[in-house]
Amino acid sequence: MKKVIMGIIFLFSVDLYSSQYTDLMTGNGNTLKQGMALANLHCEKGAGLLCLALGIMYDTGDGVKKDGAKAQKYFEKSCEAKEGQGCYNAGVGYYNGNRIKKNYVKCYQYLDKASKLGDKEAQENLSILCQNNPWACK
């Protein structure tokens, strides 16, 4: 049940953002391909919000072919740039095992970082994770 709640919260938050990122990538007369190339370039240079946007697009298949591994990669890059939502999304990927192999220890690490960056969903889900899997929260 708690796993389902985490998944629903994640999907709801992703849906709120996905179409606006496609619009963002195609702004200034860019094609989606050009916009994504620019976003990727800036993501590689540490622009966490663009990494998050790319992760959401690949996770939802919005404007691109759905690719969980790429989504996870971009969420982790977003987290490296101290974007709480990126850390949260990376943690959820490790919790659910839908984009990457399930790993509760890594889930804890990403949710903990997101929590420290002020992400409220991460704080709530970190508590659930540690209640159900205390060994992962050391």
C-alpha positions in Angstrom: 0.0 0.0 0.0 2.7 2.5 0.9 4.6 1.6 -2.3 1.4 2.4 -4.2 1.1 5.8 -2.4 4.7 6.6 -3.3 4.1 5.8 -6.9 0.9 7.8 -7.1 2.5 10.8 -5.6 5.4 10.6 -8.0 3.1 10.1 -11.1 0.9 13.0 -10.0 3.9 15.3 -9.6 5.4 14.2 -12.9 2.2 14.8 -14.8 2.0 18.4 -13.6 5.4 19.1 -15.2 5.7 17.0 -18.3 3.9 19.0 -20.9 5.5 22.3 -19.8 8.9 20.8 -20.4 8.1 19.9 -24.0 7.0 23.5 -24.4 10.2 24.7 -22.8 12.4 22.6 -25.1 10.6 23.9 -28.2 10.7 27.6 -27.2 12.6 30.2 -29.3 11.7 28.4 -32.5 13.8 25.3 -31.6 12.7 21.9 -32.7 12.3 19.5 -29.9 15.5 17.7 -30.9 17.4 21.1 -30.8 15.9 22.0 -27.5 16.8 18.7 -26.0 20.3 18.9 -27.3 20.7 22.3 -25.7 19.1 21.1 -22.4 21.5 18.1 -22.4 24.5 20.4 -22.9 23.5 22.6 -20.0 22.6 19.6 -17.9 26.1 18.3 -18.4 27.4 21.7 -17.1 25.3 21.4 -13.9 21.9 23.0 -14.8 19.9 20.8 -12.4 16.4 22.0 -13.5 17.2 21.1 -17.1 18.4 17.6 -16.0 15.1 17.3 -14.1 13.1 18.3 -17.1 14.9 15.8 -19.3 14.4 13.1 -16.7 10.6 13.8 -16.5 10.3 13.8 -20.3 12.1 10.4 -20.6 10.1 9.0 -17.7 6.7 10.0 -19.1 7.5 9.6 -22.8 6.5 13.3 -23.3 7.9 14.2 -26.7 10.4 11.4 -26.7 10.5 7.6 -26.5 10.0 6.5 -22.9 13.3 5.4 -21.5 13.5 4.6 -17.8 17.3 4.2 -17.7 17.8 7.7 -19.3 15.2 9.2 -17.0 17.0 7.7 -13.9 20.4 9.1 -15.2 18.9 12.6 -15.6 17.2 12.5 -12.2 20.6 11.5 -10.6 22.4 14.3 -12.5 19.7 16.7 -11.3 20.3 15.5 -7.7 24.0 16.1 -8.1 23.1 19.7 -8.9 21.2 19.9 -5.6 17.7 19.8 -7.1 15.5 18.2 -4.4 12.8 16.9 -6.8 15.6 15.2 -8.9 16.9 13.5 -5.7 13.3 12.5 -4.8 12.6 11.1 -8.3 16.0 9.2 -8.3 15.1 7.7 -4.9 11.6 6.6 -6.1 13.2 4.9 -9.1 15.4 2.8 -6.7 12.4 2.1 -4.4 10.0 0.9 -7.2 12.6 -0.7 -9.4 10.8 0.5 -12.5 13.7 2.4 -14.0 16.6 0.7 -12.4 17.2 -2.3 -10.2 15.5 -2.0 -6.8 17.9 -0.9 -4.1 16.6 0.4 -0.8 20.0 1.6 0.4 20.3 3.9 -2.6 16.7 4.9 -2.3 17.5 6.0 1.3 20.5 8.0 0.1 18.6 9.9 -2.5 15.5 10.5 -0.4 17.7 11.6 2.5 19.5 14.1 0.2 16.1 15.3 -1.1 14.8 15.7 2.4 17.8 17.8 3.4 17.1 19.9 0.3 13.6 20.6 1.7 11.5 18.2 -0.4 8.5 17.4 1.7 7.4 14.3 -0.2 10.9 12.9 0.4 10.6 13.6 4.1 7.3 11.7 4.3 8.5 8.7 2.2 11.9 8.5 4.0 9.9 7.9 7.2 7.9 5.1 5.5 11.0 3.6 4.0 12.9 3.5 7.3 9.9 2.0 9.2 9.6 -0.8 6.7 13.3 -1.3 6.0 15.3 -0.1 8.9 18.4 -1.9 7.7 18.4 0.4 4.6 18.5 3.6 6.7 21.9 3.3 8.4 
